[in-house]
Amino acid sequence: MLANNATGLTVGRSAHEAVWLPLPSAMCDYRTMSDGVEWTDVGERMREGRLAAGLTQEELGAKAGLDRTMIAKIESGNRRIDAMELIRLSSALQVPVDFLLRSSPLVLPRRASVVTEDTDTEVARESGRLDVALVAWLHEVQQLVELGVLQPMPLLKAVEPVDSQTAARELALWVREQLGLGRKAIDSLVELCERAGQYVLVTDVPGEGASVVDSDVAVAVVSLQGDPGRRRATAAHELGHLVIGDEYSSDLGVHASRAAREALLDAFAAELLLPSQVLTEERGTSEAISRDQLIGLAARYRTSWSLAIRQAAHAGVLGGQARRDWGGSTPTRSEFMEAVGWAPQPDLEAIRVPPRYAHAVMEAWRRGALTATRAVELMHGQISAADLPTDAEADVEP
Amino acid sequence: MTEQLAVANPVWVLDAMCLIHFGRAERLDVLRDLLVGKECWTTQVVLEELHQGAVTHPELTDVDTGDWLKVAQLDTLEEIRLFALWVSRIGSGERDRGEASVFAFAELRSATAITDDQEAVRVARTYGLDVHGSIWLLAGFCRDGKVTEPAAGNLVDALRATGLRLPCTGAEFSSYARQHGLL
């Protein structure tokens, strides 16, 4: 569906899915012809959503109270849907009501594969569900931009093409410099990504992450699944997609394997989260870094233990034996907490949406452009209705 | 204000809230009689909401049996796109979707939407819709001579007794309506 072709940047449909479905002769009046083309698009989006949800036409029909043949006709663009059916179908597919009515944006390459009826695996479905969440999130950010309450930040893009892991690491340091971070630990990755122009949503949808740039708006979703260090690495990886951008895909070209491309992005993410120089400075004059020192850095820079070990190995501050020994003994939570003085370290869990985005939602609500219910929906669990002031309804004329 | 009311759009579209509370107050027949001569609509999405409510309030099953209320299906692409747009402003809960469908229809037909959800009214007006509540509706009936002010006040109390949040009591109806230029 919204996917990656061999060169990376895509318009996202396989040849199989792009087959044009002709309109039946019975619909050839002016109105249905112009409508019909667009109804075909609606049908295609529905099919994408159904495959991502892992449903057959019959199962979707049963959930939405429609016959299987109706589902088939809608998917082929041969039957319209009304508002009530739109509600039932989007509810059955667990997508927002406008999901079926909007065109797919361009999507940057990601880790998972593409879902079609021929590649219907759990991995592909997971990828499809993340795509759905990503597109829904893009629409929400765009709604606030269109309302004039959110000014998209300029996108931070690499000036030079990035064609090696070394270049990716240098780029990560350049990003740190551009954002005034130096070698400090990243406090809120969501906030950092927002400053780089990418709006990150932390979602309950299983998987890892996905990102997209549509015109001047860049968004990413990161799954809440997995440990906090993993989530931060995923968010940094998705930021890499934005910053490295087209140059990376065109330079590595169609011959680069997925693994090589992902390794390049992982190098970017690791260097962004925990710069090698920090590790060498921590080692000081010693021959190698100690386990306690590395635990301290992993805790302060909030990386996973495995990422900290990989970075230490890359920086040359870790002996080969230590890498093998430490890799098999992840520090306990109390060891990490001890290292940061037991101070709470919330990120990508309590914080679900970026700060400027959250402010824009509140501003739209204050201006009367959204109801409180909708504002709460857009905050994705970061606030409840009880958190909103109650005076907005005052003085509404009868 | 009175001049504005005189040229108010003759097409009205009712939200579930209005219909549900007239139904629960067992005054749907009164509402129907008062609306004679008006082009009055609701939407299929609202009716669905009423049917859900009819499980616990059987009186609501009467709502769609008469010919006094036309039902908008919203089944062209333009209509469902507008509906989805209003959902993105109002919300995606069941009640929100009913209101969104009413506002979509009101925008398409330049109609006057009727709902007592103050928050939804506030938002709909931001986008330029003509939208009012039951007090405005009852005051209009009074001006048309279809109902007396005391009878309208009784209706206000009956509606409030069903849990509908209204800005005045039956006893306050006349003064409130005058204060807001409705009478």
Interface residues (C-beta under 8 A of the other chain):
Chain A: D35 E38 W39 V42 R80 I81 D82 A83 M84 L86 I87 P96 V97 D98 L101 H139 Q143 R367 G368 A369 L370 T371 A372 T373 R374 E377 A392 E393 V396 E397 P398
Chain B: T43 Q44 V45 E48 Q73 L74 D75 T76 L77 E79 I80 R81 F83 A84 L85 V87 S88 R89 I90 G91 S92 G93 D96 R97 S101 A104 Q118 E119 A120 V121 R122 V123 R125 T126 Y127 H132 G133 I135 W136 A139 P167 Y176 A177 H180 L182
